[in-house]
Amino acid sequence: MNRRFFILLFCLVSGLVTAFGQSESDGSRTHWYVGVEAGVPFAANTFSSFGADKTRPGVDGAIFIGYRFNNVISLEPSARWGMFRLSARQCCVNANMWLDNEGNSYYAPVRGKTGANYSELMSHVFMQQYGVKLNVNVLGLIPSTKDSRWTAEISPEVTTIGTTAKIKKIKGSDVLYSDDTHWHLTVGGRLQGNYQLNKTVSLGAYTGIGFVMGRHFDGVPYDWHKTRVLWESGLRLTFSIPEAASRVGKLTKEARP
C-alpha cells in the first residue's frame, strides 16, 4: 500500500511538471543551486534503531545539485553516505532468538556453533545512497506567497542504496560476522522547508521516509520481521549559482572562433 501511494504521488507530481514546468522563471529564483545536508537516520528491518535495549540514532551527510525550473518545480540529484546501528526488538528478545556466525537464526543456542542471543547483538550498517527527487513548492502555487523567502516543498524521491552490515556484540563490539554489500531500490518522499537568507544562501530542514525494496539490509535473517524502512530528519544548506555565472561558459563558448 505504501509503495503504491508513493508511485501514485510521483505520477501526480510529474503531471505538475507538465503543468508548470513550461512557464518561464520571473527572476525571483535562481536556476541552478548546490548544497549540503546533515541528518539523523533511523531504520527498521529485522533489527531496529528503536531496539529493546535503547534507541540508537545514526548519522549521515549528503551533497546535492539542483535545477529550479520556476517557483514551483525543481529537480535535485544527490549523493549520501552514512551509518546506523540497529538492535533486536522486544519480541525477538522475549523469544530468546539466537544467531550463529554464519547468519542463521535459531530458537535456542546450537551445540558446536559459535553465536549469541539476539539481545547481545547489534547490526552496524554503512550506507551509500544515490538518487533524484522532485521538489514541489506548495507556496509557489499561491499568488500571495510565490515570491516569498520561504519554500514549503513536497519531494517524492527514488534512490538506489548500497548497504554493508556487520553483526557485532553490543558489549565489547566483537564482530560475529560481516554481510556483503547489497544494493536496493528505494521509493519514498520528504517534506522540507527552506528560508532564503540572502540572494545566495538558504537554510532549511527536512524529514522523510523511504521504503526499501528487495532483501533485508541489516544482515540479520528476516524470519519474523520483513519491514524495510528508513526515516531521517536533518538540516540543509543551499547555495544559489547566479545567473550571470551560469552564462559565462555559454558566452565564452560563443566567443571562440
C-alpha positions as MATLAB code, in Angstrom:
seq = 'MNRRFFILLFCLVSGLVTAFGQSESDGSRTHWYVGVEAGVPFAANTFSSFGADKTRPGVDGAIFIGYRFNNVISLEPSARWGMFRLSARQCCVNANMWLDNEGNSYYAPVRGKTGANYSELMSHVFMQQYGVKLNVNVLGLIPSTKDSRWTAEISPEVTTIGTTAKIKKIKGSDVLYSDDTHWHLTVGGRLQGNYQLNKTVSLGAYTGIGFVMGRHFDGVPYDWHKTRVLWESGLRLTFSIPEAASRVGKLTKEARP';
ca = [
       0.000    0.000    0.000;
       2.802    2.428    0.908;
       4.693    1.709   -2.301;
       1.581    2.257   -4.391;
       0.960    5.556   -2.618;
       4.388    6.945   -3.432;
       4.279    5.701   -7.012;
       0.924    7.461   -7.423;
       2.334   10.581   -5.770;
       5.284   10.561   -8.150;
       2.937   10.331  -11.131;
       0.854   13.238   -9.836;
       3.936   15.389   -9.308;
       5.148   14.507  -12.803;
       1.871   15.946  -14.016;
       2.695   19.160  -12.198;
       5.948   19.360  -14.136;
       3.958   19.343  -17.343;
       1.561   21.958  -15.998;
       4.103   24.348  -14.510;
       7.469   23.389  -15.958;
       6.958   25.311  -19.183;
       6.381   28.664  -17.526;
       9.400   30.952  -17.512;
      11.045   31.983  -14.302;
      10.248   35.504  -13.176;
      13.769   36.011  -11.838;
      12.857   35.535   -8.178;
      14.507   32.100   -8.158;
      17.976   31.291   -9.481;
      18.001   28.293  -11.822;
      20.989   26.292  -10.545;
      21.950   25.595   -6.933;
      24.219   23.293   -4.899;
      24.209   22.330   -1.249;
      24.996   20.033    1.643;
      22.863   18.162    4.161;
      23.476   16.592    7.567;
      20.883   14.289    9.092;
      19.987   11.734   11.729;
      18.690    8.500   10.145;
      16.702    5.709   11.789;
      15.923    2.320   10.273;
      13.706   -0.699   10.861;
      14.430   -4.145    9.461;
      14.706   -7.404   11.431;
      16.669   -5.270   13.900;
      15.599   -1.679   14.528;
      17.055    1.664   15.581;
      14.402    1.546   18.291;
      15.722   -1.645   19.884;
      14.615   -3.349   23.076;
      17.648   -2.028   24.966;
      17.694    1.570   23.689;
      17.271    3.919   20.730;
      20.320    4.381   18.522;
      20.280    7.385   16.150;
      22.545    7.224   13.109;
      24.384    9.943   11.242;
      24.683   10.829    7.562;
      25.636   13.602    5.185;
      24.862   14.446    1.573;
      25.795   16.702   -1.305;
      23.297   17.758   -3.959;
      22.897   19.873   -7.057;
      19.568   21.114   -8.326;
      17.848   22.951  -11.127;
      14.835   25.135  -10.360;
      12.520   25.452  -13.338;
      10.365   28.102  -11.672;
       8.898   28.989   -8.254;
       7.137   25.616   -8.042;
       9.274   22.856   -9.550;
      12.897   21.842   -9.028;
      14.816   18.644   -9.778;
      17.584   17.534   -7.422;
      20.095   14.654   -7.776;
      22.036   13.812   -4.606;
      24.659   11.503   -3.100;
      24.540   10.476    0.564;
      26.769    8.487    2.921;
      26.099    7.444    6.496;
      25.715    4.735    9.102;
      23.131    3.488   11.558;
      23.101    0.904   14.350;
      20.221   -1.474   14.948;
      19.400   -3.944   17.712;
      16.772   -6.607   18.402;
      13.150   -5.747   19.089;
      11.472   -6.797   22.311;
       9.559   -9.696   20.719;
      12.779  -11.306   19.462;
      14.417  -10.844   22.844;
      11.418  -12.442   24.601;
      11.578  -15.388   22.181;
      15.270  -15.983   23.061;
      16.280  -15.901   19.381;
      19.886  -16.972   18.727;
      22.164  -16.136   15.777;
      25.249  -18.075   14.659;
      28.355  -16.722   12.926;
      27.062  -17.818    9.502;
      23.917  -15.694    9.666;
      21.460  -18.450   10.633;
      18.866  -17.896   13.354;
      17.551  -20.439   15.864;
      15.165  -20.550   18.801;
      17.933  -21.779   21.123;
      21.747  -21.988   21.141;
      23.147  -24.786   18.960;
      25.878  -27.019   20.347;
      29.092  -26.810   18.340;
      28.246  -23.476   16.725;
      29.527  -20.014   17.591;
      26.817  -17.424   18.134;
      24.934  -15.192   20.540;
      21.421  -14.278   21.632;
      19.713  -11.516   19.673;
      19.678   -9.437   22.856;
      23.502   -9.398   22.839;
      23.893   -8.252   19.239;
      23.846   -5.066   17.183;
      23.849   -4.527   13.413;
      26.227   -1.784   12.309;
      25.185   -0.706    8.788;
      27.168    1.527    6.424;
      25.074    3.164    3.715;
      25.715    4.871    0.374;
      22.721    6.349   -1.418;
      22.339    7.918   -4.863;
      19.102    9.254   -6.293;
      16.953   12.075   -7.527;
      13.952   13.863   -6.094;
      11.376   16.217   -7.491;
      10.583   19.210   -5.265;
       7.159   20.844   -5.445;
       6.990   24.170   -3.603;
       3.411   24.456   -2.350;
       3.872   28.148   -1.508;
       4.798   28.792   -5.147;
       1.275   27.765   -6.159;
      -0.257   30.585   -4.091;
      -0.070   34.057   -5.679;
       0.461   35.827   -2.345;
       3.446   33.631   -1.374;
       5.030   32.645   -4.697;
       7.819   35.234   -4.252;
       8.276   34.591   -0.522;
      11.663   33.892    1.038;
      10.086   30.693    2.363;
       9.532   27.467    0.454;
       7.484   24.502    1.689;
       8.191   21.510   -0.518;
       6.750   18.049   -1.067;
       9.500   15.876   -2.553;
       8.934   12.348   -3.928;
      12.253   10.553   -4.316;
      13.698    7.456   -5.997;
      17.142    6.233   -4.930;
      19.471    3.271   -5.047;
      21.090    2.330   -1.744;
      24.150    0.189   -1.071;
      24.312   -1.280    2.447;
      27.079   -3.207    4.193;
      26.255   -4.721    7.582;
      28.440   -6.046   10.393;
      26.856   -8.018   13.227;
      28.657   -7.126   16.441;
      28.408   -7.834   20.131;
      26.905   -4.865   21.967;
      29.409   -5.321   24.786;
      32.967   -5.360   23.505;
      31.966   -4.798   19.851;
      33.392   -8.165   18.734;
      32.286   -8.934   15.155;
      30.186  -12.104   14.866;
      30.140  -11.910   11.058;
      30.086   -9.418    8.167;
      27.487   -9.347    5.403;
      28.245   -8.485    1.772;
      27.279   -5.170    0.194;
      23.753   -5.305   -1.230;
      22.005   -2.784   -3.480;
      18.358   -1.836   -3.093;
      15.843    0.343   -4.909;
      14.083    2.738   -2.543;
      10.914    4.742   -3.129;
       9.958    7.470   -0.697;
       9.493   11.139   -0.121;
      10.106   14.005    2.231;
       8.758   17.292    3.467;
      11.220   20.170    3.557;
      11.166   23.857    4.264;
      13.754   26.485    3.323;
      14.342   30.136    4.156;
      16.297   32.385    1.781;
      18.797   34.242    3.984;
      20.081   36.350    1.076;
      20.472   36.120   -2.699;
      22.979   33.288   -2.369;
      22.311   31.236    0.783;
      19.234   29.487    2.149;
      18.851   27.334    5.259;
      16.333   24.517    5.528;
      15.127   21.485    7.447;
      13.629   18.222    6.233;
      12.101   14.926    7.311;
      11.413   11.953    5.066;
      10.782    8.238    4.792;
      11.914    5.596    2.312;
      10.650    2.064    1.636;
      13.480   -0.299    0.702;
      12.792   -2.930   -1.954;
      14.322   -6.394   -2.129;
      16.237   -8.223    0.564;
      16.922   -7.164    4.140;
      19.712   -4.643    4.718;
      20.751   -5.299    8.331;
      22.432   -8.682    7.752;
      20.002  -10.458   10.095;
      17.589  -13.180    8.844;
      14.044  -11.832    8.490;
      12.223  -14.810    9.980;
       9.659  -12.616   11.721;
      10.104   -9.030   10.603;
      10.014   -8.143    6.916;
       9.907   -4.366    7.498;
      12.423   -2.394    5.422;
      12.034    1.301    6.225;
      14.399    4.264    6.506;
      13.430    7.514    8.219;
      15.584   10.590    8.679;
      15.483   14.262    9.552;
      18.118   16.935    9.231;
      19.286   20.351    8.079;
      20.308   21.567    4.625;
      22.366   24.500    3.418;
      21.847   25.654   -0.171;
      23.996   27.976   -2.298;
      22.463   29.553   -5.385;
      24.538   29.805   -8.554;
      23.972   33.291  -10.007;
      22.510   33.531  -13.479;
      25.483   35.612  -14.603;
      27.909   32.866  -13.570;
      25.887   30.211  -15.350;
      26.112   32.237  -18.577;
      29.895   32.653  -18.502;
      30.518   29.261  -20.073;
      27.962   29.942  -22.788;
      29.388   33.367  -23.638;
      32.938   32.006  -23.642;
      31.940   29.215  -25.992;
      30.187   31.626  -28.347;
      33.249   33.914  -28.397;
      35.554   31.120  -29.599;
      36.426   31.223  -33.325;
];
